[in-house]
């Protein structure tokens, strides 16, 4: 490349003369312009092809992304439908189980009455239900009495509830007959199949019940022998 540095354009132009020098310059410029034009076209075509390929790839990626989003949305909807269906099925099953339990409970109750041969003989205390009311320390009670004898006669008597607990942090007992005062008829029963002995009472201030003893007394009569039943229940509110 050292020989190029030794070439002087003024010497070349003097040797060629004015006309040939001008023609040489025009030819050199033309060659440079043509070469630049062809190179520019080639590079422009290359850029266009690259942009076209990138655009095609980008559109393909957009399409794939749209397909994936469609699949995700479809699966999301299916999962939500399945979740709602499972919730509805669980609610239905829970309702059916509750109804089945209630039917079994009622069936067992009436079976004690109508099919006493499957149970022990005699009058029994079947259940005690204590419910809250809107008044403070005021409650509602229900004692379910059932007769299981095959040959049923009217069972007559009265019940008593003894509430055991603490009063002002000391052990104490309270009788239901003392709480209801003179309304003793609410504690009597007279039935052939079953009866709910029910009423309301108010606990003394500061009394915290823990256990309830239900006592049913059947006095001796013409068709009835003396009998006393007892059954203990924890203090539980419905």
C-alpha positions in Angstrom: 0.0 0.0 0.0 3.1 2.3 0.2 3.0 2.9 -3.5 -0.4 4.7 -3.2 1.1 7.3 -1.0 3.8 8.1 -3.6 1.2 8.9 -6.3 0.5 12.6 -6.6 -2.7 13.7 -8.3 -1.1 16.9 -9.7 1.5 14.8 -11.5 -1.1 12.5 -12.9 -3.3 15.4 -14.1 -0.3 17.0 -15.8 0.6 13.8 -17.6 -3.0 13.2 -18.7 -3.8 16.7 -19.6 -7.0 18.6 -18.8 -9.4 16.7 -21.0 -8.3 13.3 -19.9 -8.1 14.4 -16.3 -11.7 15.6 -16.4 -12.8 12.3 -18.0 -10.9 10.4 -15.4 -12.6 12.3 -12.6 -16.0 11.8 -14.1 -15.3 8.1 -14.6 -14.1 7.7 -11.0 -17.1 9.5 -9.5 -19.5 7.5 -11.7 -17.8 4.2 -10.5 -18.1 5.4 -6.9 -21.8 6.4 -7.3 -22.7 3.1 -9.1 -20.9 1.0 -6.5 -22.6 3.0 -3.7 -26.0 2.6 -5.4 -25.6 -1.2 -5.9 -24.4 -1.6 -2.3 -27.2 0.5 -1.0 -29.8 -1.5 -3.0 -28.2 -4.8 -1.7 -28.3 -3.6 1.9 -31.8 -2.2 1.5 -33.0 -5.5 0.1 -31.3 -7.3 3.0 -32.9 -5.1 5.5 -36.3 -5.5 3.9 -36.0 -9.3 3.9 -34.9 -9.2 7.6 -37.8 -7.0 8.5 -40.2 -9.2 6.6 -38.8 -12.3 8.3 -39.1 -10.6 11.7 -42.6 -9.4 11.0 -43.6 -13.0 10.0 -42.1 -14.4 13.1 -43.8 -11.7 15.2 -47.2 -12.4 13.7 -46.6 -16.1 14.3 -45.8 -15.4 18.0 -48.9 -13.2 18.3 -51.0 -16.0 16.9 -49.4 -18.6 19.2 -50.0 -16.2 22.2 -53.6 -15.7 21.1 -54.1 -19.5 20.9 -52.5 -19.9 24.3 -54.7 -17.2 25.8 -57.8 -18.9 24.2 -56.8 -22.2 25.7 -56.2 -20.6 29.1 -59.5 -18.8 29.1 -61.3 -22.0 28.1 -59.6 -24.0 30.9 -60.3 -21.2 33.4 -64.0 -21.2 32.5 -64.1 -25.0 32.7 -62.4 -25.0 36.1 -64.8 -22.3 37.4 -67.8 -24.3 36.1 -66.4 -27.5 37.8 -65.8 -25.6 41.0 -69.3 -24.2 41.1 -70.7 -27.6 40.2 -68.7 -29.2 43.1 -69.9 -26.5 45.5 -73.5 -27.1 44.4 -73.1 -30.9 44.7 -71.5 -30.5 48.1 -74.4 -28.3 49.2 -77.0 -30.7 47.9 -75.2 -33.6 49.6 -75.0 -31.7 52.8 -78.7 -30.9 52.6 -79.6 -34.5 51.8 -77.5 -35.8 54.7 -79.2 -33.3 57.1 -82.6 -34.3 55.8 -81.6 -38.0 56.1 -80.4 -37.5 59.6 -83.6 -35.7 60.5 -85.8 -38.4 59.0 -83.8 -41.1 60.9 -84.2 -39.1 64.0 -87.9 -38.8 63.6 -88.2 -42.4 62.5 -86.4 -43.5 65.6 -88.6 -41.3 67.7 -91.9 -42.7 66.3 -90.5 -46.2 66.3 -90.1 -46.0 70.0 -93.8 -45.1 70.2 -95.3 -47.3 67.5 -92.9 -50.3 67.7 -92.0 -50.6 71.4 -91.0 -54.3 71.0 -87.7 -53.0 69.6 -87.1 -50.9 72.8 -87.2 -51.4 76.5 -90.6 -51.5 78.2 -92.0 -48.5 80.1 -92.1 -44.7 80.1 -88.8 -43.0 79.4 -87.3 -39.6 79.3 -86.4 -39.3 75.7 -84.8 -35.9 75.4 -84.2 -32.5 77.0 -84.0 -29.4 74.9 -83.1 -26.0 76.4 -83.3 -22.9 74.1 -82.3 -19.3 74.7 -84.9 -16.5 74.4 -84.4 -12.8 73.8 -84.5 -12.0 77.5 -81.3 -12.2 79.6 -81.0 -15.4 81.7 -84.5 -16.4 80.4 -84.7 -19.9 78.8 -87.2 -22.3 77.3 -87.3 -26.0 78.2 -88.8 -29.1 76.5 -88.8 -32.5 78.1 -89.8 -35.3 75.7 -91.6 -38.1 77.4 -92.3 -41.4 75.5 -94.3 -44.5 76.4 -92.9 -47.8 75.0 -95.4 -50.3 76.4 -97.1 -52.5 73.9 -100.4 -52.1 75.7 -100.5 -48.4 76.3 -102.4 -46.7 79.1 -102.2 -43.1 80.0 -99.1 -42.3 81.9 -99.6 -39.5 84.4 -97.1 -37.7 86.6 -94.8 -34.7 86.8 -91.3 -33.8 86.0 -88.7 -31.9 87.9 -85.5 -30.3 86.6 -82.6 -29.8 89.0 -79.9 -27.5 87.7 -76.4 -28.0 89.2 -73.7 -25.4 88.8 -72.1 -22.5 90.7 -73.6 -19.4 92.3 -71.1 -16.6 92.9 -68.2 -19.2 92.5 -69.7 -21.6 95.0 -71.5 -25.0 94.2 -75.2 -24.6 94.0 -78.4 -26.4 92.9 -81.6 -24.8 91.6 -85.0 -26.6 91.1 -87.1 -25.7 88.2 -90.3 -25.9 90.4 -88.8 -23.1 92.5 -88.0 -21.0 89.5 -91.5 -21.1 88.0 -93.3 -20.5 91.3 -97.0 -21.6 91.4 -97.2 -22.7 87.8 -96.8 -26.3 88.7 -99.2 -27.5 85.9 -96.4 -26.8 83.4 -94.4 -29.7 84.9 -97.2 -32.3 84.7 -97.8 -34.9 82.0 -100.7 -37.1 80.9 -100.2 -39.0 77.7 -100.6 -42.3 75.9 -97.9 -42.2 73.3 -95.7 -39.1 73.9 -95.8 -35.6 75.3 -93.6 -32.6 75.4 -93.5 -31.0 78.9 -92.5 -27.4 78.1 -92.3 -24.0 79.6 -89.9 -21.1 80.5 -87.8 -20.1 83.4 -85.3 -17.4 84.5 -82.0 -18.3 86.2 -80.9 -16.4 89.3 -78.4 -13.7 88.7 -74.9 -15.0 88.9 -75.9 -18.7 88.6 -73.8 -20.6 86.0 -75.4 -24.0 85.2 -73.3 -27.0 84.3 -75.6 -30.0 84.4 -79.4 -30.7 84.4 -81.0 -33.7 86.1 -84.5 -34.6 84.8 -86.7 -36.5 87.2 -90.0 -37.9 86.2 -92.3 -39.3 88.9 -95.3 -41.5 88.1 -97.4 -41.8 91.3 -99.3 -45.0 92.1 -102.7 -45.2 90.6 -105.5 -47.6 89.5 -103.7 -48.5 86.3 -100.3 -47.3 87.1 -97.5 -48.4 89.4 -95.2 -46.0 91.2 -92.2 -45.3 89.1 -89.3 -42.7 89.2 -87.1 -41.9 86.3 -83.8 -39.9 86.3 -81.6 -38.8 83.5 -78.7 -36.5 83.5 -77.8 -34.0 80.7 -75.0 -31.5 80.3 -76.1 -27.9 80.1 -76.3 -27.3 76.4 -78.3 -24.7 74.6 -80.0 -25.1 71.2 
